[in-house]
Amino acid sequence: MKISKGSCESEISRAITQWEKDFLGRGSVSVKTDIIRDMIIVNLQGVLTPAEYAVCETKEGMLTIKKTRSELVESGIEDLIDIILTITEEKVKSFHTDISTRTGERVMIFKLFNDLEKKF
C-alpha cells in the first residue's frame, strides 16, 4: 500500500458517503474514519432525518427506526465490504454497526483479518 494512513481514512470516508447517497438516497452530514490496528471505525454524523427524530420520541418509534436503519445498512453489506477491500486490499472478518437515536450518529466497525495499521 503506497498511500498514507490519513489518505486511506479519507478515501474510506468519501467512498462510504457516496455509498450512502447511491444506496440509501442521502448521505450523512459528516464522516470520520479511523484505522486502529485491525479495525476500521467509521463515525457518521447527521444520519437521521427530522421525521425520524420525531418518530424516535417514543420507545416503540425509536426501536422501529433502529431496526429499519440497521436492516437498510445490512442489506448493502456486500458493497461496504467491497469498498474496504478495494481501498485497503484487506478482507473484512466481521462488521458491526449501531445508531444513536438521540444524536443521529451511526458507528460502523469493520474488523479485518490483518493489522491494517502496520501497513503504513
Wavefront OBJ file of the C-alpha trace (Angstrom):
o trace
v 0.000 0.000 0.000
v 1.515 3.269 -1.159
v -0.849 5.827 0.398
v -0.665 7.337 3.884
v -2.956 6.314 6.744
v -4.731 9.686 6.594
v -5.310 9.373 2.833
v -6.677 5.866 3.277
v -9.049 7.049 6.058
v -10.244 9.958 3.856
v -10.795 7.655 0.894
v -12.910 5.286 3.035
v -14.965 8.244 4.346
v -15.568 9.515 0.790
v -16.496 6.050 -0.516
v -18.940 5.359 2.328
v -20.557 8.795 1.873
v -21.002 8.011 -1.843
v -22.403 4.565 -0.979
v -24.934 6.205 1.378
v -26.056 8.613 -1.358
v -26.316 5.859 -4.004
v -27.792 3.116 -1.808
v -29.764 4.954 0.900
v -30.661 8.058 -1.103
v -28.882 10.571 1.141
v -25.504 10.969 2.820
v -24.583 11.873 6.381
v -23.615 15.406 7.350
v -20.044 14.351 8.170
v -17.995 11.152 8.144
v -14.744 10.456 10.024
v -12.793 7.217 9.625
v -10.075 5.914 11.945
v -7.833 2.907 11.337
v -6.803 1.291 14.618
v -4.888 -1.995 14.450
v -7.196 -4.496 12.688
v -10.270 -2.230 12.848
v -11.704 0.484 10.659
v -14.038 2.678 12.696
v -16.357 4.947 10.738
v -18.284 7.659 12.599
v -21.193 9.136 10.624
v -22.916 12.284 11.927
v -26.362 13.527 10.899
v -27.750 10.202 9.735
v -31.379 10.618 10.825
v -33.970 12.788 9.088
v -36.115 15.299 11.036
v -39.086 12.936 10.576
v -37.104 10.046 12.077
v -36.192 12.191 15.100
v -39.920 12.859 15.617
v -40.713 9.118 15.442
v -37.895 8.428 17.930
v -39.694 10.390 20.668
v -41.417 7.158 21.735
v -39.586 3.977 22.729
v -41.527 1.981 20.137
v -40.664 4.517 17.430
v -37.001 4.543 18.443
v -36.784 0.739 18.205
v -38.519 0.799 14.808
v -36.063 3.384 13.407
v -33.039 1.469 14.806
v -34.320 -1.799 13.284
v -35.187 -0.262 9.899
v -31.893 1.620 9.608
v -29.945 -1.465 10.641
v -31.735 -3.606 8.027
v -31.017 -0.987 5.332
v -27.280 -0.995 6.088
v -27.134 -4.803 6.424
v -28.804 -5.185 3.014
v -25.884 -3.271 1.492
v -23.134 -5.031 3.451
v -21.569 -6.662 0.378
v -20.987 -3.215 -1.173
v -19.419 -1.946 2.058
v -17.112 -4.977 2.303
v -16.089 -4.428 -1.343
v -15.308 -0.751 -0.615
v -12.979 -1.733 2.259
v -11.299 -4.478 0.187
v -10.784 -2.169 -2.813
v -9.277 0.676 -0.775
v -7.233 -1.296 1.787
v -6.604 -4.623 -0.005
v -7.732 -6.257 3.247
v -10.632 -8.677 3.758
v -13.316 -7.912 6.353
v -13.727 -10.563 9.060
v -16.833 -9.029 10.665
v -18.997 -5.913 10.557
v -20.733 -4.174 13.466
v -22.947 -1.100 13.450
v -25.289 0.864 15.686
v -27.126 4.159 15.526
v -27.900 6.601 18.315
v -31.451 7.862 18.020
v -30.536 10.655 20.445
v -27.627 12.134 18.469
v -28.397 10.798 14.982
v -24.903 9.328 14.854
v -24.018 5.943 13.343
v -20.859 3.977 14.103
v -19.611 1.271 11.729
v -16.773 -1.038 12.699
v -15.070 -3.239 10.141
v -12.926 -5.915 11.817
v -10.197 -7.140 9.467
v -8.214 -10.382 9.306
v -4.911 -8.443 9.488
v -3.465 -5.421 11.273
v -4.010 -2.703 8.654
v -2.310 -0.023 10.763
v 1.035 -1.881 10.424
v 0.930 -1.354 6.642
v 1.508 2.407 6.959
l 1 2 3 4 5 6 7 8 9 10 11 12 13 14 15 16 17 18 19 20 21 22 23 24 25 26 27 28 29 30 31 32 33 34 35 36 37 38 39 40 41 42 43 44 45 46 47 48 49 50 51 52 53 54 55 56 57 58 59 60 61 62 63 64 65 66 67 68 69 70 71 72 73 74 75 76 77 78 79 80 81 82 83 84 85 86 87 88 89 90 91 92 93 94 95 96 97 98 99 100 101 102 103 104 105 106 107 108 109 110 111 112 113 114 115 116 117 118 119 120
